[in-house]
Amino acid sequence: MTRYYLVADHLFAIKAEAECFEKCPNYKPFQTDKPEAPSELFTICVDSASLPSAEGWEEIYTDRSDEDMPRIEMYRKEGRWLFLISMYRDSEVVCAMNCSADWKEVRLFTSDPYMRFAVDNAAMLVYAFAAVSSMTLLFHASVIVRQQQAFLFLGHSGTGKSTHSRQWMTAFSDAELLNDDNPVLRILQDGAVRVYGSPWSGKTPCYKNKSALVGALVQLEQAPENAIAPLRMTQAYPYILSSVSGLKILPQMMDSLYVSIARLLELRQVYLLRCLPNPDAARLCARTCLS
């Protein structure tokens, strides 16, 4: 069966057996009816066949930076892409995806025990790759909405993004968590910057089909006291680049990332918050960002 999903107003489809959708309830809030004239960003076809081999493919890149994060191997052959994905840096490959050059057609190979992991990783990766040319950025961030404005908290894994979001919810009764790991940010034609919930939210089950206008972005650093300062565009750029998903080894995709990030930095302020994990840090951040 085929189901359609709308994330940040981008349509994609997943073709799979019914059991697959039962294992992936995080997509249900984003499910939509089949459009009269479908124009999917991409379609993922889930296949239970054996995992393909990378023999005969040209190795392009392997991401094995974090021990507790998936290892992603990327290969190329005859205008197609092959990804082999492991759950952890040093574990065995549990799923693979064979993609067309334009990312529109994806064949995902996996087995039942790894179905949720495989679908989530395939959809996140291909979504980021296929949408980037539309001024759309998949962020690694936690997002709080307060007073109808969204604030994205950035930082490396373990910095305390989720903790800082919880401090906002402790300090302010009207603060709401929109997404805790993989929100989607879009720069619209009228110059509005909007962030959307997604089916992907890390370890926090927060799959909200909602959106809000972005007030500011905040890079977090752990420190012995709370202090916040605005960043110049040249200071903010590397923080934003490291927080968005994309194949930065591909020149065309890197060009699209650069255009989107440069426009974002023209439209919204980025702050550096050196902080403790306490509500006072949230109050300081809110006071600054909402002033």
Helices and strands as residue ranges (DSSP letters): E 2-7, E 10-15, H 18-22, G 25-30, E 31-32, E 43-47, E 58-63, E 71-77, E 80-86, E 93-100, E 105-110, G 112-114, H 115-131, G 132-134, E 136-138, E 142-146, E 149-154, H 161-171, E 176-179, E 184-187, E 193-196, E 211-222, E 227-230, H 233-243, H 251-267, E 270-275, H 279-289
